[in-house]
């Protein structure tokens, strides 16, 4: 029995040892699996974040559980090429954006602001890339801090700028002058050395002398502006046509509203006693329908029964318009007389005072005196050499009108007055029109691409010029070859500019005599010249062949010019022969080979039918100069007829001006043409 107990005890011990060994094996297996999983986690982390392994344990430590629990074996992470390419591309885009923003800022008003903003955005982008790259490295957290600080700086900077606490310099730009006076615009233009034009336009809505529109538009950089133009209000157009209804039966107060709304300025209101019609009702009107604002129009208004009129306490009439002040008196049956005085404080046409004064009791048929303002007594200063900004300010301050023109002057600086219609010391009233001629500075020949533009410029500024035609294979007819002075060069306004103009490609005229009409036509078409045909009786030339030609063979003409060819015929015709004998005689003088080819008279007539020429108007500064220039520029005219006049029909009285001519400027003529010209002189 004891043996059995020992045996059983031995079996139990073996069983416990086996179980303990099994538990150790399972624990070891679990530990190895944990190490393997940790290795995989470290490897994945290294791949994603590209971090270097913190440490590398030797394989000998794998069997040491204590070391394994403290240190995890980490494999070297793999680098992903795609991630690096993406981050590099992001930085390249940020730098490209910065470069573009800086380039674009040169055409922006807020240049400095744009550059700073773009630079901060670029730095923030780079900071974000660094943060993304290093975010999981606990030893390199400065990227995150740097990015956060940049974002804070950007926000604070923008807030301070929007609040106006940070003011950055701006590039100079043209302001918005709309609804400001022209004086402000001219001051700006002169301060920035910008040439300017001012055009006065009528406006019912914009106050007189204020700017209606401008070109270029507001905020355009000054450095990109060569010339500025301003449309300035000249107040309502009193020549404008309006439609006025027949207001018979209306109350006079309603009529006055219509008068004001339509800017009628020549209205007369007459009150008459009318016992049958209620007081202040219009009984008649002399005009209605389409009328101009300054056209005289009269309304007759009922005064009612004059016996019912009562005395009134005269109200304050000062500064009322003469129309409304007299209307007030008329509707109460009070007589009045007007006298006029200068006033520095009361606008022209308004009441300065009344006699008796306000609050005085006046009865119907009493007479009072109204003193009406003539406006300021204006003494004209020395306008010559004055800046246009100063002239304009003087015009506006004194309620004057201005008639503006300009011309070149080598002595007076650009933008200063050359001459005016009134001299220093003259006394004028308000609303007087003052003519001002402003200097455009020294005359420099602009660049012109076509003859018409040059002639328009020269005629506008009374620049003398002469046109000379030359053959040119590269330029079409009437295109400019060159000028006697180079564009941009300063010239004396008294000098004459010579313009060399293309006659087109030169064509040598063939010998058409003896050839048939069809042969001649083919040859003309191939040479691009216009050939016209007439007939003449001939016994020596075959019928249908050419007898003569209007331009000698071998001479040069331009493409598109005309040549007349005389074709032989065997048929006699008195009228035809008479005409063609002239042609034959003329052409025989041009071609010796054909001198005896026609049986008709060979005597020369007074002119020759040749190719056509362009007629040029050439105005000078005097009658005699214009005559000489016309003859010089149109040498092939057969005869001239010149007529003097004191002024053209349009009122132009400038000496040397061509009022009219029998051939228009740019028209065609030949050397049989007679020209009649009317010139101021």
C-alpha positions as CSV (number, residue, x, y, z in Angstrom):
1,X,0.0,0.0,0.0
2,X,2.9,2.3,0.8
3,X,4.3,1.6,-2.6
4,X,1.0,2.5,-4.2
5,X,1.1,5.8,-2.4
6,X,4.6,6.6,-3.5
7,X,3.7,5.8,-7.0
8,X,0.7,8.0,-7.0
9,X,2.7,10.8,-5.4
10,X,5.4,10.5,-8.0
11,X,2.8,10.7,-10.8
12,X,1.4,13.9,-9.3
13,X,4.8,15.5,-9.2
14,X,5.4,14.6,-12.8
15,X,2.0,16.0,-13.7
16,X,2.8,19.4,-12.0
17,X,6.2,19.6,-13.7
18,X,4.7,18.9,-17.1
19,X,1.9,21.5,-16.5
20,X,4.5,24.1,-15.4
21,X,6.7,23.5,-18.3
22,X,3.7,23.8,-20.6
23,X,2.8,27.1,-19.1
24,X,6.3,28.4,-19.5
25,X,6.3,27.4,-23.2
26,X,2.9,29.2,-23.7
27,X,4.2,32.3,-22.0
28,X,7.4,32.3,-24.1
29,X,5.3,31.8,-27.3
30,X,3.0,34.8,-26.3
31,X,6.1,37.0,-25.6
32,X,7.5,36.2,-29.0
33,X,4.2,37.1,-30.7
34,X,4.1,40.4,-28.9
35,X,7.7,41.2,-30.0
36,X,6.8,40.3,-33.5
37,X,3.7,42.5,-33.5
38,X,5.6,45.4,-32.0
39,X,8.2,45.0,-34.8
40,X,5.5,45.2,-37.4
41,X,4.0,48.3,-35.8
42,X,7.4,50.0,-35.7
43,X,8.0,49.1,-39.3
44,X,4.6,50.5,-40.4
45,X,5.2,53.7,-38.4
46,X,8.5,54.1,-40.0
47,X,7.0,53.7,-43.5
48,X,4.2,56.3,-42.9
49,X,6.3,58.9,-41.1
50,X,9.7,58.2,-42.3
51,X,11.1,58.3,-38.8
52,X,14.5,56.8,-38.0
53,X,14.4,53.8,-35.6
54,X,15.0,54.9,-32.0
55,X,17.3,52.0,-31.3
56,X,18.4,48.7,-32.7
57,X,18.7,45.7,-30.3
58,X,20.8,42.7,-31.1
59,X,19.1,39.4,-31.8
60,X,20.8,38.1,-28.6
61,X,18.4,40.2,-26.5
62,X,15.4,38.5,-28.0
63,X,15.7,35.7,-25.5
64,X,15.9,38.1,-22.6
65,X,12.3,38.8,-21.4
66,X,13.3,41.8,-19.3
67,X,15.2,43.6,-22.1
68,X,12.5,42.6,-24.6
69,X,9.9,44.4,-22.4
70,X,11.9,47.6,-22.2
71,X,13.3,47.9,-25.8
72,X,11.5,47.0,-29.0
73,X,13.6,46.0,-32.0
74,X,12.9,48.6,-34.7
75,X,13.7,48.1,-38.3
76,X,14.9,51.0,-40.5
77,X,11.9,52.6,-42.2
78,X,11.4,52.6,-45.9
79,X,11.3,56.0,-47.7
80,X,8.4,56.6,-50.1
81,X,9.5,58.5,-53.2
82,X,6.0,59.6,-54.1
83,X,5.6,61.6,-50.8
84,X,8.9,63.4,-51.4
85,X,7.8,64.4,-54.9
86,X,4.4,65.7,-53.7
87,X,6.1,67.8,-50.9
88,X,8.7,69.2,-53.3
89,X,5.9,70.1,-55.8
90,X,4.0,71.9,-53.1
91,X,7.0,74.1,-52.3
92,X,7.6,74.8,-56.0
93,X,3.9,75.9,-56.4
94,X,4.2,78.2,-53.4
95,X,7.4,79.8,-54.8
96,X,5.7,80.2,-58.2
97,X,2.7,81.9,-56.6
98,X,5.0,84.3,-54.7
99,X,6.9,85.2,-58.0
100,X,3.6,85.8,-59.8
101,X,2.1,87.9,-57.0
102,X,5.3,90.1,-57.0
103,X,5.1,90.6,-60.8
104,X,1.4,91.3,-60.7
105,X,1.8,93.9,-57.9
106,X,3.6,96.3,-60.2
107,X,0.2,97.1,-61.8
108,X,-1.6,97.3,-58.5
109,X,-2.3,100.3,-56.2
110,X,-1.6,98.3,-53.0
111,X,1.7,96.9,-54.2
112,X,3.5,96.6,-50.9
113,X,0.4,95.1,-49.2
114,X,0.2,92.4,-52.0
115,X,3.8,91.5,-51.7
116,X,3.7,91.1,-47.9
117,X,0.6,89.1,-48.1
118,X,1.9,86.8,-50.8
119,X,5.2,86.3,-48.9
120,X,3.4,85.3,-45.7
121,X,1.2,82.9,-47.6
122,X,4.3,81.3,-49.2
123,X,6.1,81.0,-45.8
124,X,3.0,79.4,-44.3
125,X,2.8,76.9,-47.1
126,X,6.5,75.9,-46.5
127,X,5.8,75.7,-42.8
128,X,2.9,73.4,-43.3
129,X,5.1,71.1,-45.5
130,X,7.7,71.0,-42.8
131,X,5.1,70.4,-40.1
132,X,3.7,67.5,-42.2
133,X,7.1,66.1,-42.6
134,X,8.2,66.3,-38.9
135,X,4.9,66.3,-37.0
136,X,5.5,62.8,-35.4
137,X,9.1,63.4,-34.4
138,X,8.9,64.5,-30.7
139,X,12.3,66.1,-30.9
140,X,11.4,68.5,-33.7
141,X,8.2,70.3,-32.8
142,X,9.5,73.7,-33.9
143,X,7.8,73.3,-37.3
144,X,4.4,73.3,-35.7
145,X,5.2,76.3,-33.5
146,X,6.7,78.3,-36.4
147,X,3.6,77.6,-38.6
148,X,1.2,78.7,-35.8
149,X,3.2,81.9,-35.3
150,X,3.1,82.8,-39.0
151,X,-0.7,82.3,-39.0
152,X,-1.0,84.6,-36.0
153,X,1.2,87.2,-37.7
154,X,-0.9,87.0,-40.9
155,X,-4.2,87.5,-39.1
156,X,-2.9,90.3,-36.9
157,X,-1.4,92.1,-39.9
158,X,-4.6,91.9,-41.9
159,X,-6.7,93.1,-38.9
160,X,-4.4,96.1,-38.3
161,X,-4.4,96.9,-42.0
162,X,-8.1,96.8,-42.2
163,X,-8.5,99.0,-39.1
164,X,-6.1,101.5,-40.7
165,X,-3.5,101.1,-37.9
166,X,-0.9,99.9,-40.5
167,X,-0.7,102.2,-43.5
168,X,1.4,101.1,-46.4
169,X,2.6,103.2,-49.3
170,X,0.5,103.0,-52.5
171,X,1.4,103.6,-56.1
172,X,0.1,106.8,-57.5
173,X,-3.3,106.4,-59.3
174,X,-5.9,108.6,-60.8
175,X,-8.7,109.3,-58.2
176,X,-12.4,109.2,-58.9
177,X,-13.2,112.8,-59.9
178,X,-16.9,112.2,-60.7
179,X,-19.1,114.9,-59.1
180,X,-16.1,117.0,-58.1
181,X,-15.1,120.3,-59.7
182,X,-12.8,120.3,-62.7
183,X,-10.3,122.4,-60.7
184,X,-9.5,119.4,-58.6
185,X,-8.9,117.2,-61.6
186,X,-6.6,119.8,-63.3
187,X,-4.6,120.3,-60.1
188,X,-4.0,116.5,-60.0
189,X,-3.0,116.4,-63.7
190,X,-0.6,119.2,-63.4
191,X,1.0,117.8,-60.2
192,X,1.6,114.5,-62.0
193,X,2.7,116.0,-65.4
194,X,-0.3,114.4,-67.1
195,X,-1.7,116.0,-70.3
196,X,-5.4,116.5,-70.1
197,X,-8.4,117.5,-72.2
198,X,-11.6,119.0,-70.8
199,X,-14.9,118.8,-72.8
200,X,-17.9,120.7,-71.6
201,X,-21.2,118.9,-71.9
202,X,-24.7,120.0,-71.0
203,X,-26.3,118.1,-68.0
204,X,-29.6,118.5,-66.3
205,X,-28.4,116.5,-63.3
206,X,-24.8,117.4,-62.6
207,X,-24.0,120.8,-61.2
208,X,-22.2,123.3,-63.4
209,X,-18.4,122.9,-63.5
210,X,-18.5,119.4,-61.9
211,X,-17.1,116.3,-63.7
212,X,-19.6,114.0,-65.4
213,X,-17.1,111.3,-66.4
214,X,-13.4,110.7,-66.8
215,X,-11.1,108.6,-68.9
216,X,-9.1,106.6,-67.7
217,X,-11.3,105.3,-65.0
218,X,-10.5,105.7,-61.3
219,X,-7.6,103.7,-59.7
220,X,-5.7,103.5,-63.0
221,X,-2.0,103.8,-62.2
222,X,-0.5,107.2,-63.0
223,X,2.5,105.7,-64.7
224,X,0.2,104.1,-67.2
225,X,-1.5,107.3,-68.1
226,X,-0.3,109.6,-71.0
227,X,-3.4,111.7,-71.3
228,X,-6.6,112.2,-69.2
229,X,-9.9,113.5,-70.5
230,X,-12.7,115.0,-68.4
231,X,-16.3,115.6,-69.4
232,X,-17.4,118.7,-67.4
233,X,-21.0,119.8,-66.8
234,X,-22.0,123.1,-68.4
235,X,-25.4,123.0,-66.7
236,X,-28.7,122.5,-68.6
237,X,-28.8,123.0,-72.4
238,X,-31.2,125.8,-72.9
239,X,-31.3,125.1,-76.6
240,X,-32.7,121.7,-76.0
241,X,-36.2,121.0,-77.3
242,X,-38.8,119.9,-74.8
243,X,-42.5,119.1,-75.0
244,X,-44.8,121.5,-73.1
245,X,-48.5,120.7,-72.7
246,X,-51.3,123.2,-73.0
247,X,-51.7,124.1,-69.4
248,X,-54.8,126.3,-69.8
249,X,-57.0,125.7,-66.7
250,X,-54.0,124.7,-64.5
251,X,-53.2,126.4,-61.2
252,X,-50.1,128.7,-61.6
253,X,-48.2,126.7,-58.9
254,X,-48.5,123.5,-61.0
255,X,-47.3,125.5,-64.0
256,X,-44.2,126.7,-62.1
257,X,-43.3,123.1,-61.3
258,X,-43.4,122.3,-65.0
259,X,-41.2,125.4,-65.7
260,X,-38.7,124.3,-63.1
261,X,-38.6,120.6,-64.2
262,X,-38.0,121.6,-67.9
263,X,-35.5,124.4,-67.2
264,X,-37.5,126.9,-69.1
265,X,-35.7,130.3,-68.8
266,X,-37.7,132.7,-70.9
267,X,-41.1,132.6,-69.3
268,X,-43.5,135.6,-68.8
269,X,-46.5,135.4,-66.5
270,X,-49.1,138.1,-66.8
271,X,-51.9,138.6,-64.4
272,X,-55.2,140.1,-65.6
273,X,-58.5,140.8,-63.8
274,X,-61.0,138.1,-64.6
275,X,-64.2,138.0,-62.5
276,X,-65.4,134.8,-64.2
277,X,-62.3,132.7,-63.6
278,X,-60.9,131.7,-60.2
279,X,-57.7,133.5,-59.1
280,X,-54.3,131.9,-60.1
281,X,-55.8,129.8,-62.9
282,X,-54.1,130.0,-66.3
283,X,-56.6,131.4,-68.9
284,X,-54.3,131.3,-71.9
285,X,-50.9,130.1,-73.1
286,X,-49.3,131.4,-76.4
287,X,-47.2,128.2,-77.1
288,X,-47.3,124.5,-76.5
289,X,-45.8,121.3,-78.0
290,X,-42.2,121.2,-79.0
291,X,-40.3,124.3,-78.0
292,X,-36.7,125.1,-76.9
293,X,-36.0,125.9,-73.3
294,X,-35.0,129.4,-74.1
295,X,-37.9,130.1,-76.4
296,X,-40.2,132.9,-75.2
297,X,-43.5,131.5,-73.7
298,X,-46.2,133.6,-72.1
299,X,-49.0,132.6,-69.7
300,X,-52.0,134.7,-68.8
301,X,-53.3,134.1,-65.3
302,X,-56.5,135.2,-63.7
303,X,-56.3,137.8,-60.9
304,X,-59.9,137.2,-60.0
305,X,-62.0,140.1,-58.9
306,X,-59.5,142.9,-58.2
307,X,-61.9,144.3,-55.5
308,X,-61.3,141.1,-53.5
309,X,-57.5,141.6,-53.2
310,X,-56.3,142.5,-49.8
311,X,-53.1,144.2,-48.4
312,X,-50.2,141.9,-47.6
313,X,-47.2,141.9,-45.3
314,X,-44.3,141.9,-47.8
315,X,-42.2,138.8,-47.3
316,X,-38.4,138.6,-47.6
317,X,-37.6,138.5,-51.3
318,X,-33.8,138.5,-50.9
319,X,-32.1,135.8,-53.0
320,X,-35.3,134.9,-54.8
321,X,-35.0,134.7,-58.6
322,X,-36.4,137.7,-60.4
323,X,-39.0,135.4,-62.0
324,X,-40.4,134.1,-58.7
325,X,-40.1,137.4,-56.9
326,X,-42.1,139.3,-59.6
327,X,-44.6,136.4,-59.8
328,X,-45.2,136.8,-56.1
329,X,-45.9,140.5,-56.6
330,X,-48.1,140.0,-59.6
331,X,-50.4,137.5,-58.0
332,X,-51.2,140.1,-55.3
333,X,-51.8,143.0,-57.7
334,X,-48.6,144.9,-56.7
335,X,-46.7,147.0,-59.3
336,X,-42.9,147.0,-59.3
337,X,-39.8,148.3,-61.1
338,X,-36.4,146.7,-61.4
339,X,-32.9,148.1,-61.1
340,X,-29.7,146.3,-61.4
341,X,-26.4,146.4,-59.4
342,X,-23.3,144.4,-59.0
343,X,-23.1,142.2,-55.9
344,X,-20.4,140.0,-54.5
345,X,-22.8,138.0,-52.3
346,X,-26.0,137.6,-54.3
347,X,-26.1,135.4,-57.4
348,X,-26.8,137.0,-60.8
349,X,-30.5,137.4,-61.5
350,X,-31.5,137.2,-57.8
351,X,-33.0,139.9,-55.6
352,X,-30.6,141.9,-53.6
353,X,-33.2,144.0,-51.7
354,X,-36.7,145.5,-52.0
355,X,-38.0,148.9,-51.2
356,X,-40.0,149.0,-49.0
357,X,-38.4,146.3,-46.9
358,X,-39.9,143.0,-45.8
359,X,-42.8,142.9,-43.3
360,X,-44.0,146.2,-44.7
361,X,-47.7,146.2,-45.4
362,X,-48.4,146.9,-49.1
363,X,-51.7,147.3,-50.9
364,X,-52.8,146.3,-54.4
365,X,-51.6,148.9,-57.0
366,X,-48.7,150.0,-54.6
367,X,-45.3,150.1,-56.3
368,X,-42.1,148.7,-55.0
369,X,-38.6,148.6,-56.3
370,X,-36.6,145.4,-56.6
371,X,-32.8,145.6,-56.9
372,X,-31.5,142.7,-58.9
373,X,-28.0,141.4,-58.8
374,X,-25.7,141.6,-61.9
375,X,-23.4,139.3,-60.1
376,X,-19.8,140.1,-59.3
377,X,-18.0,143.0,-60.9
378,X,-15.2,140.9,-62.4
379,X,-11.9,142.5,-63.2
380,X,-10.0,140.3,-65.6
381,X,-6.5,139.4,-64.4
382,X,-3.5,138.7,-66.6
383,X,-4.5,135.4,-68.1
384,X,-1.5,134.9,-70.4
385,X,0.9,132.3,-69.1
386,X,-1.5,131.4,-66.3
387,X,-1.9,127.6,-65.5
388,X,-5.2,126.1,-66.6
389,X,-5.9,125.0,-63.0
390,X,-5.7,128.7,-62.0
391,X,-7.8,129.9,-65.0
392,X,-10.5,127.2,-64.3
393,X,-10.6,128.1,-60.6
394,X,-11.1,131.8,-61.6
395,X,-13.8,130.8,-64.1
396,X,-15.7,128.8,-61.6
397,X,-15.4,131.3,-58.7
398,X,-16.8,134.0,-60.9
399,X,-19.5,132.0,-62.6
400,X,-18.1,132.5,-66.1
401,X,-18.3,130.4,-69.1
402,X,-15.2,129.1,-70.9
403,X,-14.6,128.4,-74.6
404,X,-11.5,126.2,-74.7
405,X,-9.1,125.6,-77.6
406,X,-5.4,124.7,-77.8
407,X,-2.4,125.0,-80.2
408,X,1.3,124.4,-80.2
409,X,3.7,127.1,-78.9
410,X,7.4,126.8,-78.6
411,X,7.6,129.6,-76.1
412,X,4.6,129.0,-73.7
413,X,4.8,125.9,-71.6
414,X,2.3,123.1,-72.1
415,X,-0.9,123.7,-70.1
416,X,-0.5,127.5,-69.8
417,X,-2.6,130.2,-71.5
418,X,-1.3,131.6,-74.8
419,X,-4.1,134.2,-75.3
420,X,-7.6,135.1,-74.1
421,X,-10.5,137.1,-75.5
422,X,-10.2,139.6,-72.6
423,X,-7.1,141.5,-71.5
424,X,-6.0,142.4,-68.0
425,X,-8.2,145.1,-66.4
426,X,-11.3,144.5,-68.5
427,X,-14.6,144.5,-66.5
428,X,-17.0,141.7,-67.3
429,X,-20.2,140.3,-65.7
430,X,-21.0,136.8,-64.5
431,X,-21.9,134.2,-67.2
432,X,-19.7,136.0,-69.8
433,X,-18.0,133.5,-72.1
434,X,-14.2,133.8,-72.0
435,X,-12.2,132.3,-74.9
436,X,-9.0,130.6,-73.8
437,X,-6.2,129.3,-76.1
438,X,-4.0,126.8,-74.2
439,X,-0.5,125.8,-75.2
440,X,0.2,122.2,-76.1
441,X,3.9,122.9,-75.7
442,X,6.5,122.6,-78.3
443,X,5.4,121.2,-81.7
444,X,6.6,117.7,-82.0
445,X,5.6,115.7,-85.1
446,X,3.4,112.7,-83.9
447,X,3.5,109.4,-85.6
448,X,0.9,109.0,-88.4
449,X,-0.1,105.9,-90.2
450,X,-2.3,107.4,-92.8
451,X,-2.5,110.7,-94.8
452,X,-6.0,111.6,-93.7
453,X,-5.1,111.6,-90.0
454,X,-2.0,113.8,-90.7
455,X,-4.0,116.3,-92.7
456,X,-6.7,116.5,-90.0
457,X,-4.1,117.1,-87.4
458,X,-2.2,119.7,-89.5
459,X,-5.4,121.5,-90.5
460,X,-6.7,121.6,-86.9
461,X,-3.5,123.2,-85.6
462,X,-2.8,125.3,-88.7
463,X,0.4,123.4,-89.5
464,X,1.7,124.2,-93.0
465,X,2.5,121.1,-95.1
466,X,3.4,120.1,-98.6
467,X,2.7,116.7,-100.2
468,X,5.0,115.1,-102.7
469,X,4.2,111.9,-104.5
470,X,6.8,109.2,-105.3
471,X,6.6,105.7,-106.7
472,X,7.0,103.0,-104.2
473,X,6.9,99.2,-104.7
474,X,6.1,98.4,-101.1
475,X,3.4,100.9,-100.2
476,X,-0.1,101.4,-101.7
477,X,-1.2,104.6,-103.3
478,X,-1.6,107.5,-100.8
479,X,0.3,105.7,-98.0
480,X,2.9,107.8,-96.2
481,X,6.5,107.0,-97.1
482,X,8.2,109.5,-94.8
483,X,8.2,113.1,-93.5
484,X,10.8,115.8,-94.0
485,X,11.2,115.7,-90.2
486,X,11.4,112.7,-87.9
487,X,8.4,111.9,-85.7
488,X,9.0,113.2,-82.2
489,X,11.4,115.9,-83.3
490,X,10.6,119.5,-82.2
491,X,9.8,121.8,-85.1
492,X,8.9,125.4,-85.6
493,X,5.1,125.8,-86.1
494,X,5.9,128.3,-88.9
495,X,7.9,125.7,-90.8
496,X,6.4,123.6,-93.7
497,X,6.3,119.9,-93.2
498,X,6.9,117.9,-96.4
499,X,5.0,114.6,-96.6
500,X,6.2,112.0,-99.1
501,X,3.3,109.9,-100.3
502,X,3.3,106.7,-102.3
503,X,1.9,106.8,-105.9
504,X,2.0,103.0,-105.7
505,X,4.1,100.6,-107.7
506,X,5.6,102.1,-110.8
507,X,4.5,100.6,-114.2
508,X,6.3,101.3,-117.4
509,X,3.8,102.2,-120.1
510,X,4.0,99.8,-123.2
511,X,3.7,101.0,-126.8
512,X,0.1,100.1,-127.6
513,X,0.1,101.7,-131.2
514,X,-0.8,99.2,-133.9
515,X,-2.2,96.6,-131.5
516,X,-5.7,95.4,-131.4
517,X,-8.1,96.4,-128.7
518,X,-8.2,92.9,-127.2
519,X,-4.4,92.7,-127.1
520,X,-4.2,96.1,-125.4
521,X,-6.9,95.1,-122.8
522,X,-5.0,91.9,-121.9
523,X,-1.8,93.8,-121.5
524,X,-3.5,96.5,-119.3
525,X,-5.0,93.8,-117.1
526,X,-1.7,92.1,-116.6
527,X,0.0,95.4,-115.7
528,X,-3.0,96.4,-113.4
529,X,-3.6,99.7,-115.2
530,X,-7.0,101.1,-116.4
531,X,-7.3,101.5,-120.1
532,X,-10.2,103.4,-121.7
533,X,-10.9,103.5,-125.5
534,X,-12.2,106.1,-128.0
535,X,-12.4,105.9,-131.8
536,X,-11.1,108.1,-134.5
537,X,-11.3,107.9,-138.3
538,X,-8.0,106.8,-139.9
539,X,-7.0,105.7,-143.4
540,X,-3.4,104.7,-142.4
541,X,-4.1,102.4,-139.4
542,X,-6.0,99.1,-139.6
543,X,-9.5,99.3,-138.3
544,X,-9.7,98.1,-134.7
545,X,-6.0,98.9,-134.0
546,X,-4.6,101.6,-131.8
547,X,-3.7,104.9,-133.4
548,X,-2.3,106.6,-130.3
549,X,-2.2,106.6,-126.5
550,X,-2.5,109.4,-123.9
551,X,0.8,108.6,-122.2
552,X,4.0,108.0,-124.1
553,X,5.5,104.5,-124.2
554,X,8.3,104.1,-121.7
555,X,6.9,106.6,-119.2
556,X,6.2,105.5,-115.6
557,X,2.7,105.5,-114.1
558,X,1.3,103.9,-110.9
559,X,-0.8,100.8,-110.8
560,X,-4.4,101.7,-111.2
561,X,-3.8,104.9,-113.2
562,X,-5.7,105.6,-116.4
563,X,-4.6,105.6,-120.0
564,X,-6.8,106.5,-122.9
565,X,-6.3,104.6,-126.2
566,X,-7.5,105.9,-129.6
567,X,-8.7,103.0,-131.8
568,X,-8.9,103.4,-135.7
569,X,-12.2,103.3,-137.5
570,X,-13.1,103.5,-141.2
571,X,-16.5,105.1,-140.4
572,X,-16.6,108.9,-140.8
573,X,-18.6,110.7,-138.1
574,X,-18.5,114.5,-137.9
575,X,-19.0,114.8,-134.2
576,X,-16.8,111.9,-133.5
577,X,-14.1,113.1,-135.8
578,X,-14.2,116.5,-134.2
579,X,-13.7,115.0,-130.7
580,X,-11.1,112.4,-131.8
581,X,-9.1,114.8,-133.9
582,X,-8.4,116.6,-130.6
583,X,-7.4,113.3,-129.0
584,X,-5.3,112.4,-132.0
585,X,-3.6,115.7,-132.1
586,X,-2.9,115.5,-128.3
587,X,-1.5,112.1,-128.5
588,X,0.6,112.8,-131.5
589,X,2.4,115.4,-129.4
590,X,3.1,112.6,-127.0
591,X,4.3,110.0,-129.5
592,X,6.4,111.0,-132.5
593,X,5.9,107.6,-134.2
594,X,2.2,108.4,-134.6
595,X,2.5,112.0,-135.7
596,X,1.0,111.4,-139.2
597,X,-1.1,108.4,-138.5
598,X,-4.4,110.2,-138.4
599,X,-6.2,111.9,-141.2
600,X,-7.7,114.5,-138.9
601,X,-6.1,117.8,-137.8
602,X,-2.8,117.4,-136.1
603,X,-2.9,120.8,-134.2
604,X,-2.6,120.7,-130.4
605,X,-5.5,121.7,-128.2
606,X,-5.2,123.6,-124.9
607,X,-4.9,120.6,-122.7
608,X,-4.0,116.9,-122.7
609,X,-6.1,114.0,-121.3
610,X,-3.6,112.2,-119.1
611,X,-3.8,110.1,-115.9
612,X,-5.7,111.5,-113.0
613,X,-4.2,113.1,-109.9
614,X,-5.3,113.6,-106.3
615,X,-6.3,117.1,-105.4
616,X,-5.0,118.4,-102.1
617,X,-6.3,121.3,-100.0
618,X,-3.3,123.2,-98.7
619,X,-4.3,126.0,-96.3
620,X,-1.7,128.6,-95.3
621,X,-1.8,131.4,-92.8
622,X,-2.6,134.1,-95.5
623,X,-4.6,134.3,-98.7
624,X,-1.4,134.6,-100.8
625,X,0.3,131.6,-99.0
626,X,-2.8,129.4,-99.6
627,X,-2.8,130.3,-103.3
628,X,0.9,129.4,-103.6
629,X,0.5,126.2,-101.7
630,X,-2.5,125.0,-103.8
631,X,-0.7,125.7,-107.0
632,X,2.5,124.0,-105.7
633,X,0.7,120.8,-104.5
634,X,-1.6,120.5,-107.5
635,X,0.7,121.3,-110.5
636,X,-1.4,119.6,-113.2
637,X,-4.5,121.8,-112.9
638,X,-5.1,123.6,-116.2
639,X,-6.5,126.8,-114.8
640,X,-7.3,128.4,-111.4
641,X,-10.0,130.8,-110.2
642,X,-9.4,132.3,-106.7
643,X,-12.0,134.3,-104.8
644,X,-11.5,136.3,-101.6
645,X,-14.0,136.4,-98.8
646,X,-14.0,138.0,-95.3
647,X,-15.4,134.8,-93.7
648,X,-16.6,131.3,-94.6
649,X,-20.3,130.5,-94.3
650,X,-19.6,128.7,-91.0
651,X,-18.2,131.9,-89.5
652,X,-14.5,131.0,-89.8
653,X,-12.5,134.2,-90.3
654,X,-8.9,132.8,-90.1
655,X,-6.8,134.1,-92.9
656,X,-5.8,131.5,-95.5
657,X,-8.8,129.2,-94.7
658,X,-10.2,127.4,-97.7
659,X,-14.0,127.9,-97.5
660,X,-14.8,125.8,-100.5
661,X,-13.4,124.5,-103.8
662,X,-14.9,123.0,-106.9
663,X,-12.9,119.8,-106.3
664,X,-13.1,118.3,-102.8
665,X,-10.0,117.6,-100.7
666,X,-8.8,114.2,-101.9
667,X,-10.8,114.3,-105.1
668,X,-9.5,113.5,-108.5
669,X,-8.5,115.8,-111.4
670,X,-6.6,115.7,-114.7
671,X,-4.6,118.2,-116.6
672,X,-7.7,119.5,-118.3
673,X,-9.3,120.5,-115.0
674,X,-10.2,124.0,-114.0
675,X,-10.5,124.6,-110.3
676,X,-12.4,127.4,-108.4
677,X,-11.4,128.1,-104.8
678,X,-12.8,130.6,-102.2
679,X,-10.3,131.7,-99.6
680,X,-10.5,133.9,-96.5
681,X,-8.2,136.9,-97.0
